[in-house]
Amino acid sequence: MAGRAVPPYRRRVAQHTHDGIDWAARVAAARRTAELEAEALRVVARRLVRPLPDNPTVYDVGCGVGAMSVPLAEALAARGGGTLVLVDAVPEVLDAATSAARSLGALTVKPVLADLASEDPAGFGKPADLVWASRVVHHLPDQLKAVKRLVGALAPGGWLALAEGGLEGRMLPWDLGVGEPGLQDRLAAARAEWFCTMREGIPGAVQLPVGWNVALGDAGLGEISAFSFVIDHPAPAKQVVRDWAVERLGWLAEVCGPRLHASDRAALRRLLNPRDSEFLGARDDVFMLMTDTVHMGRKP
Ligand SMILES: C[S@@+](CC[C@H](N)C(=O)[O-])C[C@H]1O[C@@H](n2cnc3c(N)ncnc32)[C@H](O)[C@@H]1O
């Protein structure tokens, strides 16, 4: 493994979170990803709100720019309204999620600017009938403690839906004709190493040596289950998918570059150069295939 120099994405000190990531700088990229996830997340949101009581209170914690806040708002509006509490530590992303969710009307949207590592979501509003937490718990120092706090925010009978990833997303064909075949898999391995470094770099980080279903049980939930969903934009893909792929590959090159062989770094430079004949954004064989697993548990 190459040395652990501080990669560029960490050089701007992020003031709001513990992971050293500059989330505010990623708003445009996150919006594009949200656009591509919207169709799949709408189905998930409808499924999650179906069993809730009338006029429910739903939290989207670590909401980001609102990839799920909007589908949740739509699903709540379609069943007569409710309250949507949006929580994030970064003002820029919280503002984006709030305006997107509010634009739908028909429900109360309450933004809460808070650090989930130190602030207890039980104090953010009415007890929740549903807490949705996607890809945020792994950015917190003590993940089990964080899950327990989310459980503390639930009303009796309320549901926690935790999405912490699924299979590694893919966008590249096996043989790109530039560099060695299999770049996607080497990027995935390097990203997994980066992820460990990111966790290790969180001050006070505690390991969670079990799967999420066990963690949900340890946090006091019952009726534990899980389901997975797919985000599938096959090739030939529309331009927004190609733009997403360029942005995603650029990010992977940034965080994984030092861990890759020089020939892979050279291939990445060509794929990311708009003036190169192999520029990813102009290729017809780029796609987006991602899966995510939602772990569910209910408060007795
Ligand atoms: C990977 S993004 C996920 C966004 C969204 N939930 C989704 O799945 O698209 C992680 C989000 O968690 C937020 N976050 C990270 N650490 C946090 C903390 N300590 N307290 C609150 N939010 C935090 C970041 O600002 C970012 O918006």
The ligand as a Gaussian input file, in Angstrom:
#p B3LYP/6-31G(d) Opt

LIG

0 1
 C      -22.646000      10.447000       2.409000
 S      -23.640000      11.821000       2.851000
 C      -25.246000      11.054000       2.846000
 C      -26.339000      11.994000       2.495000
 C      -27.709000      11.336000       2.342000
 N      -28.171000      10.758000       3.578000
 C      -27.672000      10.296000       1.239000
 O      -27.720000       9.102000       1.535000
 O      -27.578000      10.708000       0.075000
 C      -23.334000      12.014000       4.580000
 C      -24.044000      13.194000       5.204000
 O      -23.872000      13.106000       6.619000
 C      -23.578000      14.391000       7.117000
 N      -22.805000      14.236000       8.356000
 C      -21.559000      13.740000       8.484000
 N      -21.182000      13.785000       9.775000
 C      -22.232000      14.296000      10.468000
 C      -22.452000      14.594000      11.835000
 N      -21.500000      14.402000      12.747000
 N      -23.643000      15.106000      12.215000
 C      -24.616000      15.339000      11.283000
 N      -24.468000      15.094000       9.966000
 C      -23.272000      14.580000       9.564000
 C      -22.788000      15.074000       6.017000
 O      -22.863000      16.473000       6.136000
 C      -23.480000      14.538000       4.773000
 O      -24.526000      15.394000       4.385000

